Amino acid sequence: MLSDVQIDRYSRQLILAEVGGRGQEALLSGRTAVFGSGPTATTCALYLAAAGVGTVHVSDAAGHDAVGLNPDVHLVELGPVDRPEAIDAVLGRCDAAICAQAAPALCLAVNAVAIRHAVPLVCAATEGEIAWVAVFAGHDRRWACYRCALPDLPASSEPAADGVAAVAGGLAGTLAATAATDVLLRRAGAPVSRLTVHALCEATVRTVDLAKRPACVDCARERP
């Protein structure tokens, strides 16, 4: 049950039908891991903390802005994740994984472990003025995993420190945090295996449904 202090702290999202008291309790008990660096990962960690996601595994560099932001949130330093065993140790304790401007090789490694633990994976990144996000649940026979979708995903590169590319980095981080909270809230109808692409200069948004590949080496044999 939420305390009086928490009711006041989260008052603006408690009134949302998608959240409410039970949803906020789900967020407070939620556990996530943010893989990646730069403005996208930093913004993602910041908004996860602001939303009251109880445990956020994140690197010191990406999580610095979220330190001390919310006393309900436990920020756990994400150590080196250059080995599958290290990723496995983190995701074994998480309800959602997030790759925020992470290198494709790291995304593939996280994807494989996320499937093994039946943990949804949110990926978000930028390329110039383009920001994109997608949610994967490769452990489910219905949905694509990151490896399935990789040929259809936009390219990604570290956003610039200023200009519209910097805005795109912040937007991608916001989209990642929003998608992750949807996962933690277990919202019915939340988009899975759908790529959403925002083109800032063109002021357009497009969506692409991503198909599961029968021959995918990561998820083709997995079952819910």
N, C-alpha and C positions, 0 to 999 in steps of 0.2 A: 504494500500500500504506500502511496506517495505521502511524504510529509508535507506539512503546511509550507515549508520553505521550498520544496520541490514544486508544489502546485503553483506557487508564485513564480518560480524560476522558469517553468515551462508553460506558463499561462497562454502564451500566444499560439502554441501548437496543440495544447490540450483541447482547444475549442474546435480543432479540425476534425471532421468526421473520420478521416483516414487514420487519425492518431488516437485521441481520447486518452483516458486514464490507463486502460489496459495496453494500448499501443505504447505509451510512454514507459510503462513498466517493462515491456518487451525490449525497448531500446536500451533501458538502463541495464538490463541483464544481457544485452547483446555483446558479442565479441567479434572484432574485425581485425584484419591485417592489411596494411597499406604498403604495397611494394612499389618502389619507384622513387623519383626525386624531382626537384625543381618545383615551379609554381603549381603544377597540376597536383602533385602529391601534397604539397603544403596546404593548398586550399581545401583539398579533400579532408585532410586530418582536422583542419580548423572547423569545418562544418559538421563533421562527425562529433567532435567534442561539443560544439554548440548545441547540437540536437540531443545530447545526453546519451550517446552510445557508451555503454559502461566500460568496455575495454578496447583500446585501440593499440595494436602493435604497429609501430612506425619508427623509422630511423630518426635519430636526433636531429639531423638536418631538416627533414621534412616536417617534424613535429614541433619545432621550436615555437611557432606562433600559437600553438594550442596549449602550451605549458601554463598551468595556473588558470586557464580560462573557465573551467568548470570543475568544482570539487567532487562532483559525482563520477567523473571520468578518470579512469586509470590508464595513463599512457605507459606502454611497455616498450622499452628500446628494442628495435628490431636489429639483431646482429647480422653478421654476414649470411647471405642466402645463396652462396655459390654452389651449394651441394643439395641434392634432393632431400637428404636426411634433415638438414636445417629447416627447409620449407615444411617438411612433414611434421617436425616438432611444433611449429607454429600453427599450422592449419588444423592439427589434431585438436586444438583448443578453440577453434573459431567457428562462427556461424556464417561468415561471408569473407571472401577474399577480394581484394581490390588491386588491380595493376594500374597505377596512375603514371603515365608517361614512362612505363618500364620498357626495357629493351625486349624485342620479340623473343629472344632466347630465354629470358627470365619468365616472360608470360607463358611460354610453352612449358617450362618446368613447373610453374605454379598451377597451370591448367591440369597437368597430369596428376599432381598431388590432390588438387581440389576434387577431381573426379573420384579418386580413391576414397576420400573422406565424405563424399556426397555434399560438398560445400559449393554453393553458387559462386561464380566468379564474375566480377564487374571489371571491365576494361575501359579505360578512357585515355585519350591522347590528342595531340594536335599536330597539324602540319601547316605552318604559316597561319592563315586566318581561318583555318578549318579546325573545328573541335568536334570530336565524336565520342560516343559511348555505346557500349553493348553489354548485355547481361547473358552469361552462359550457364547452362546447367547440364553439362555433358553426361552426368551420372543418370540422367533421365532419358529413357529411350526415345522420347519425343523431341528433344532439343539438341541443338548443335553445341559443340564445345569450341574453345578458342582455336584449336588446330583445324577443325572443320571449316571455320570461318576465315582463317588467315588469308587465303587468296582473295577474299572479297573486302577485306578491311582497308581503309585508307592508309597511306604511308604515315609515319610519325617522325617528328624530330623535336629536339629540345626547343621550347618556345623562347623567343627573344625576351630581353629584360624590359623592353618598352615597346610602345606602338600597339597595333592591333593584335600582333602575335602574342603579346603579354596578356591581353584581354582574353584571347582564346585559351591560354593556359589556365587562367582563373575559371573560365567557363567550364572547361573540361573537368576540373577538380570539383566544381559545384555539381555538375551532372553525375559524376562518380559517387559523391556523397549522397545525393538524392536517390540514385538507383540502389545504393547499399541500404539505405534506410527502408526503402520499399521491400527489399529482401528480408530485412530483420522484422518488419511489420507483417510479413507474409501476406501482402495485399493481393487479393484475388484480381486477376487480370493484369498484374504488373508485367510489362513486356519482357519476354525471355526470347533469346535467339533473334533479337531484332536490333539492327544497327541504326542509330540516329545520328545524322550528320548535320551540324550547324555551320553554315558559311556566313561569317560575320559581314564581310564586305558586300555580299549579295543580299543579305538579310533573308536567307532562305533556310528551311529545315526540310530534310528528306529522310524517309525511313526505308530500310531494306530488310526484309525477312531473310534470315540466314538458315540454310538447310543443313540438316545433319548428313554427313557423308558416310554411306554404308561401309566404306573401306577404311575409315579413320582408325589409325593405330591406337589412339588414346581412348576413344569412347564407344566404338562400334559394338564391342562385346559387353559393355556395361549395362546393368539393369537397375531400376529403382529398388 
